[in-house]
């Protein structure tokens, strides 16, 4: 790999284990030179993969700041410059329109679109179409649900593809990338086993969420997701939709309305109050903040599993 002057900040730490994600560089961090494999990732789930697979050899920058809603990201001039200086860009086409446009326009040699590394499916809006709801992106408008990282099996497929791309782009460290990828995939398989066993026997199979982010997770483990606001977490459900959910809660033994950490919980709590239900957090892991129930992807996913077990009455 040729070493050249770069505009991307150095990573906060070099040593990366599989247990926790070391803080990625951000747009606000001080810029400097690095002789590592510089990767610009679109948002947390992509940055996590890059950190885990890149290990000591990668310097990873996330375009989305912790706590920032990924769908609303706009690319700054400085971030565009970072893209041009990077060795690789990792993103999930269809989730962040501004990122898709910026990545299409950049001359970076290695562009890794996670959406091409697994099969994206149409999960709609939890089985319902609600007036006034708008999709966040082109992919969602065409029925392709981009929230694949919430399915450990599909996330592992993406990890394998990212690992191969890193090996090709930085062959000097290919053996380490391969080893790191295998370790990550093994851990994701273990997480899949935890969810499969933990959700196998439950009193209910239906859960309510603020928006339709958990379609892959639901499909993988035999559950049914009912989203209050479809794909857009900021949209307000109609009165008819609220009444429909109240009736379904009684019919299917739903006990809990889940909300998220990065969007308002107002709608979820209103529905819960009107239907005499509990509320809890089910985190789509679009970013890690001090409100997250865990420090990295695996910890938050385990917290999600416990929340689902409690809500669904796991036996």
WOMO-V222618 format. One record per residue. N is the residue number from 1. PSI is psi in degrees with one decimal (999 if undefined). OMEGA is omega in whole degrees, -180 to 180 (NA if undefined). BURIAL is b if it has 16 or more other C-alpha atoms within 10 Angstrom, else e. Layout:
n:N psi:PSI omega:OMEGA burial:BURIAL
n:N psi:PSI omega:OMEGA burial:BURIAL
//
This chain:
n:1 psi:127.9 omega:178 burial:e
n:2 psi:136.0 omega:179 burial:e
n:3 psi:128.5 omega:179 burial:e
n:4 psi:164.0 omega:178 burial:e
n:5 psi:134.1 omega:-177 burial:e
n:6 psi:159.4 omega:178 burial:b
n:7 psi:-3.3 omega:-176 burial:b
n:8 psi:133.9 omega:180 burial:b
n:9 psi:153.2 omega:176 burial:b
n:10 psi:150.6 omega:179 burial:b
n:11 psi:154.4 omega:-176 burial:b
n:12 psi:-28.3 omega:177 burial:e
n:13 psi:154.8 omega:-175 burial:e
n:14 psi:-34.7 omega:-175 burial:e
n:15 psi:123.0 omega:-176 burial:e
n:16 psi:120.9 omega:175 burial:b
n:17 psi:175.0 omega:179 burial:e
n:18 psi:-10.3 omega:-176 burial:b
n:19 psi:-39.0 omega:-176 burial:e
n:20 psi:148.7 omega:-180 burial:b
n:21 psi:120.2 omega:175 burial:b
n:22 psi:143.3 omega:-176 burial:b
n:23 psi:128.2 omega:178 burial:b
n:24 psi:159.2 omega:171 burial:b
n:25 psi:153.1 omega:178 burial:b
n:26 psi:170.6 omega:-178 burial:b
n:27 psi:-24.8 omega:-177 burial:b
n:28 psi:-7.6 omega:-179 burial:e
n:29 psi:159.1 omega:-179 burial:e
n:30 psi:134.6 omega:-179 burial:e
n:31 psi:160.2 omega:180 burial:e
n:32 psi:-169.8 omega:-179 burial:e
n:33 psi:148.4 omega:175 burial:e
n:34 psi:141.5 omega:177 burial:b
n:35 psi:17.6 omega:179 burial:e
n:36 psi:177.8 omega:176 burial:b
n:37 psi:105.2 omega:-172 burial:b
n:38 psi:121.6 omega:-178 burial:b
n:39 psi:128.4 omega:172 burial:b
n:40 psi:121.1 omega:180 burial:b
n:41 psi:148.8 omega:-173 burial:b
n:42 psi:-41.1 omega:-180 burial:b
n:43 psi:179.5 omega:-167 burial:b
n:44 psi:-53.2 omega:-178 burial:b
n:45 psi:-31.5 omega:177 burial:b
n:46 psi:-39.6 omega:178 burial:b
n:47 psi:-38.6 omega:180 burial:b
n:48 psi:-46.0 omega:177 burial:b
n:49 psi:-45.8 omega:-178 burial:b
n:50 psi:-40.5 omega:179 burial:b
n:51 psi:-47.2 omega:-177 burial:b
n:52 psi:-42.7 omega:-178 burial:b
n:53 psi:-39.7 omega:-179 burial:b
n:54 psi:-31.3 omega:179 burial:b
n:55 psi:-137.4 omega:-177 burial:b
n:56 psi:-18.5 omega:-173 burial:b
n:57 psi:-12.4 omega:-173 burial:b
n:58 psi:144.3 omega:170 burial:b
n:59 psi:109.9 omega:-171 burial:b
n:60 psi:130.6 omega:175 burial:b
n:61 psi:128.5 omega:176 burial:b
n:62 psi:130.2 omega:179 burial:b
n:63 psi:-26.0 omega:-178 burial:b
n:64 psi:121.8 omega:-179 burial:b
n:65 psi:151.5 omega:175 burial:b
n:66 psi:130.4 omega:180 burial:b
n:67 psi:-9.8 omega:179 burial:b
n:68 psi:135.9 omega:178 burial:b
n:69 psi:115.0 omega:-172 burial:e
n:70 psi:-36.9 omega:-177 burial:b
n:71 psi:-28.2 omega:-173 burial:b
n:72 psi:4.7 omega:-175 burial:e
n:73 psi:133.8 omega:169 burial:b
n:74 psi:137.8 omega:-175 burial:e
n:75 psi:126.9 omega:179 burial:e
n:76 psi:165.7 omega:177 burial:e
n:77 psi:-40.6 omega:179 burial:e
n:78 psi:-39.4 omega:179 burial:e
n:79 psi:-34.9 omega:176 burial:b
n:80 psi:-38.7 omega:177 burial:b
n:81 psi:-39.3 omega:178 burial:e
n:82 psi:-40.8 omega:180 burial:b
n:83 psi:-43.5 omega:-178 burial:b
n:84 psi:-25.6 omega:-178 burial:b
n:85 psi:-4.6 omega:-175 burial:b
n:86 psi:159.3 omega:174 burial:b
n:87 psi:-29.2 omega:-179 burial:b
n:88 psi:152.4 omega:176 burial:b
n:89 psi:132.1 omega:-178 burial:b
n:90 psi:123.6 omega:-177 burial:b
n:91 psi:172.9 omega:178 burial:b
n:92 psi:97.1 omega:-175 burial:b
n:93 psi:133.1 omega:179 burial:b
n:94 psi:-14.4 omega:-179 burial:b
n:95 psi:-38.2 omega:-176 burial:b
n:96 psi:95.7 omega:-176 burial:b
n:97 psi:-39.0 omega:-179 burial:b
n:98 psi:-36.5 omega:178 burial:b
n:99 psi:-44.6 omega:179 burial:b
n:100 psi:-45.2 omega:-179 burial:b
n:101 psi:-45.5 omega:-179 burial:e
n:102 psi:-42.1 omega:-179 burial:b
n:103 psi:-34.6 omega:177 burial:b
n:104 psi:-33.4 omega:-175 burial:e
n:105 psi:-18.0 omega:-177 burial:e
n:106 psi:153.9 omega:180 burial:e
n:107 psi:11.8 omega:-178 burial:e
n:108 psi:138.2 omega:-173 burial:e
n:109 psi:-43.7 omega:-176 burial:e
n:110 psi:102.9 omega:176 burial:b
n:111 psi:121.9 omega:-177 burial:b
n:112 psi:109.8 omega:178 burial:b
n:113 psi:108.9 omega:-177 burial:b
n:114 psi:-25.0 omega:-179 burial:b
n:115 psi:-18.8 omega:179 burial:b
n:116 psi:-5.6 omega:-174 burial:e
n:117 psi:-3.9 omega:175 burial:b
n:118 psi:177.3 omega:-179 burial:b
n:119 psi:121.4 omega:176 burial:e
n:120 psi:141.2 omega:-176 burial:b
n:121 psi:168.3 omega:179 burial:e
n:122 psi:109.5 omega:177 burial:e
n:123 psi:2.5 omega:177 burial:b
n:124 psi:-137.2 omega:-179 burial:b
n:125 psi:42.2 omega:-180 burial:b
n:126 psi:24.8 omega:176 burial:b
n:127 psi:2.1 omega:-177 burial:e
n:128 psi:151.8 omega:173 burial:e
n:129 psi:122.6 omega:-173 burial:e
n:130 psi:131.4 omega:-178 burial:b
n:131 psi:135.1 omega:175 burial:e
n:132 psi:-6.4 omega:-180 burial:e
n:133 psi:140.3 omega:-180 burial:b
n:134 psi:142.4 omega:178 burial:e
n:135 psi:150.8 omega:179 burial:e
n:136 psi:-31.3 omega:-167 burial:b
n:137 psi:174.5 omega:179 burial:b
n:138 psi:-41.0 omega:-179 burial:e
n:139 psi:-44.3 omega:-179 burial:b
n:140 psi:-33.7 omega:177 burial:b
n:141 psi:-33.9 omega:-179 burial:e
n:142 psi:14.6 omega:172 burial:e
n:143 psi:3.0 omega:-179 burial:b
n:144 psi:114.3 omega:-179 burial:b
n:145 psi:119.9 omega:-176 burial:b
n:146 psi:-2.9 omega:-171 burial:b
n:147 psi:48.8 omega:-173 burial:b
n:148 psi:-24.4 omega:-176 burial:b
n:149 psi:-15.4 omega:179 burial:b
n:150 psi:-3.9 omega:171 burial:b
n:151 psi:109.6 omega:-177 burial:b
n:152 psi:-31.0 omega:-179 burial:b
n:153 psi:-46.7 omega:179 burial:b
n:154 psi:-35.8 omega:177 burial:b
n:155 psi:-36.8 omega:177 burial:b
n:156 psi:-37.4 omega:177 burial:b
n:157 psi:-42.2 omega:178 burial:b
n:158 psi:-43.2 omega:180 burial:b
n:159 psi:-42.2 omega:179 burial:b
n:160 psi:-40.6 omega:178 burial:b
n:161 psi:-39.8 omega:178 burial:b
n:162 psi:-42.2 omega:179 burial:b
n:163 psi:-44.9 omega:179 burial:b
n:164 psi:-38.1 omega:179 burial:b
n:165 psi:-40.6 omega:177 burial:b
n:166 psi:-42.7 omega:180 burial:b
n:167 psi:-41.5 omega:-179 burial:b
n:168 psi:-40.1 omega:-176 burial:e
n:169 psi:-29.9 omega:-178 burial:b
n:170 psi:71.3 omega:-173 burial:b
n:171 psi:-22.5 omega:180 burial:e
n:172 psi:-26.3 omega:-177 burial:e
n:173 psi:22.2 omega:-175 burial:b
n:174 psi:-40.5 omega:-178 burial:b
n:175 psi:-41.3 omega:179 burial:e
n:176 psi:-40.0 omega:178 burial:b
n:177 psi:-41.1 omega:179 burial:b
n:178 psi:-44.6 omega:180 burial:b
n:179 psi:-45.0 omega:-180 burial:e
n:180 psi:-39.0 omega:179 burial:b
n:181 psi:-44.4 omega:-180 burial:b
n:182 psi:-40.1 omega:179 burial:b
n:183 psi:-40.7 omega:179 burial:e
n:184 psi:-44.4 omega:180 burial:b
n:185 psi:-39.6 omega:178 burial:b
n:186 psi:-42.2 omega:180 burial:e
n:187 psi:-36.6 omega:177 burial:b
n:188 psi:-35.8 omega:176 burial:b
n:189 psi:-38.2 omega:176 burial:e
n:190 psi:-40.0 omega:178 burial:e
n:191 psi:-41.2 omega:177 burial:b
n:192 psi:-42.4 omega:178 burial:b
n:193 psi:-38.6 omega:178 burial:e
n:194 psi:-44.6 omega:-180 burial:e
n:195 psi:-42.7 omega:-179 burial:b
n:196 psi:-46.4 omega:-180 burial:e
n:197 psi:-37.7 omega:-176 burial:e
n:198 psi:-22.8 omega:-177 burial:b
n:199 psi:12.0 omega:-176 burial:b
n:200 psi:-44.1 omega:-177 burial:b
n:201 psi:101.2 omega:180 burial:e
n:202 psi:153.6 omega:-180 burial:b
n:203 psi:-36.9 omega:179 burial:b
n:204 psi:154.5 omega:178 burial:b
n:205 psi:3.8 omega:-175 burial:b
n:206 psi:134.3 omega:175 burial:b
n:207 psi:146.0 omega:180 burial:b
n:208 psi:134.6 omega:178 burial:b
n:209 psi:162.8 omega:180 burial:b
n:210 psi:-44.7 omega:174 burial:b
n:211 psi:167.1 omega:-168 burial:b
n:212 psi:71.2 omega:180 burial:b
n:213 psi:-10.5 omega:-169 burial:b
n:214 psi:27.7 omega:-179 burial:b
n:215 psi:-42.4 omega:-180 burial:b
n:216 psi:-42.4 omega:179 burial:b
n:217 psi:-45.9 omega:-180 burial:b
n:218 psi:-45.6 omega:-179 burial:b
n:219 psi:-40.8 omega:-178 burial:e
n:220 psi:-38.4 omega:-171 burial:b
n:221 psi:21.7 omega:172 burial:b
n:222 psi:32.1 omega:-180 burial:e
n:223 psi:169.6 omega:175 burial:b
n:224 psi:121.1 omega:177 burial:b
n:225 psi:130.0 omega:172 burial:b
n:226 psi:113.2 omega:-177 burial:b
n:227 psi:132.4 omega:179 burial:b
n:228 psi:-44.2 omega:-171 burial:b
n:229 psi:26.1 omega:178 burial:b
n:230 psi:-141.5 omega:-177 burial:b
n:231 psi:-15.5 omega:-177 burial:b
n:232 psi:109.4 omega:-177 burial:b
n:233 psi:-14.3 omega:-178 burial:b
n:234 psi:-7.4 omega:-178 burial:b
n:235 psi:151.7 omega:-179 burial:b
n:236 psi:132.0 omega:178 burial:b
n:237 psi:153.0 omega:177 burial:b
n:238 psi:163.0 omega:177 burial:e
n:239 psi:-36.8 omega:179 burial:e
n:240 psi:-38.9 omega:180 burial:e
n:241 psi:-40.0 omega:179 burial:b
n:242 psi:-45.0 omega:179 burial:b
n:243 psi:-37.9 omega:179 burial:e
n:244 psi:-43.7 omega:180 burial:e
n:245 psi:-37.2 omega:177 burial:b
n:246 psi:-43.1 omega:179 burial:b
n:247 psi:-39.9 omega:-179 burial:e
n:248 psi:-35.3 omega:178 burial:e
n:249 psi:-42.2 omega:179 burial:b
n:250 psi:-42.0 omega:-176 burial:e
n:251 psi:-35.9 omega:-173 burial:e
n:252 psi:6.7 omega:178 burial:e
n:253 psi:31.1 omega:178 burial:b
n:254 psi:131.8 omega:-178 burial:b
n:255 psi:-18.6 omega:-166 burial:b
n:256 psi:141.1 omega:170 burial:b
n:257 psi:121.8 omega:-178 burial:b
n:258 psi:140.9 omega:172 burial:b
n:259 psi:177.9 omega:-172 burial:b
n:260 psi:171.8 omega:-178 burial:b
n:261 psi:-25.0 omega:-173 burial:b
n:262 psi:-3.3 omega:179 burial:b
n:263 psi:166.0 omega:-177 burial:e
n:264 psi:142.1 omega:178 burial:e
n:265 psi:8.0 omega:-174 burial:b
n:266 psi:-50.1 omega:-176 burial:e
n:267 psi:-43.4 omega:-180 burial:b
n:268 psi:-43.0 omega:-178 burial:b
n:269 psi:-31.2 omega:177 burial:b
n:270 psi:-45.9 omega:178 burial:e
n:271 psi:-43.6 omega:-179 burial:b
n:272 psi:-41.5 omega:180 burial:b
n:273 psi:-45.3 omega:-177 burial:e
n:274 psi:-31.0 omega:-177 burial:e
n:275 psi:5.4 omega:-180 burial:b
n:276 psi:47.8 omega:179 burial:e
n:277 psi:164.2 omega:175 burial:b
n:278 psi:167.7 omega:173 burial:b
n:279 psi:152.0 omega:176 burial:b
n:280 psi:171.1 omega:-179 burial:b
n:281 psi:131.4 omega:168 burial:b
n:282 psi:109.6 omega:-167 burial:b
n:283 psi:122.0 omega:177 burial:b
n:284 psi:-2.4 omega:175 burial:b
n:285 psi:44.9 omega:175 burial:b
n:286 psi:-10.1 omega:177 burial:b
n:287 psi:153.0 omega:178 burial:b
n:288 psi:127.2 omega:178 burial:b
n:289 psi:-178.3 omega:178 burial:b
n:290 psi:-10.7 omega:177 burial:e
n:291 psi:-10.7 omega:-178 burial:e
n:292 psi:145.6 omega:178 burial:b
n:293 psi:64.7 omega:-178 burial:b
n:294 psi:162.6 omega:-175 burial:b
n:295 psi:-10.3 omega:180 burial:b
n:296 psi:-179.8 omega:-177 burial:b
n:297 psi:-49.3 omega:-175 burial:b
n:298 psi:-42.1 omega:-180 burial:b
n:299 psi:-40.6 omega:-180 burial:e
n:300 psi:-37.6 omega:177 burial:b
n:301 psi:-38.9 omega:177 burial:b
n:302 psi:-36.9 omega:176 burial:b
n:303 psi:-39.4 omega:176 burial:b
n:304 psi:-42.0 omega:180 burial:b
n:305 psi:-45.4 omega:179 burial:b
n:306 psi:-40.1 omega:179 burial:b
n:307 psi:-42.4 omega:179 burial:b
n:308 psi:-40.9 omega:179 burial:b
n:309 psi:-43.0 omega:-180 burial:b
n:310 psi:-47.0 omega:-177 burial:e
n:311 psi:-36.1 omega:-175 burial:b
n:312 psi:-4.8 omega:180 burial:b
n:313 psi:54.4 omega:179 burial:b
n:314 psi:138.0 omega:-178 burial:b
n:315 psi:999 omega:NA burial:e
//
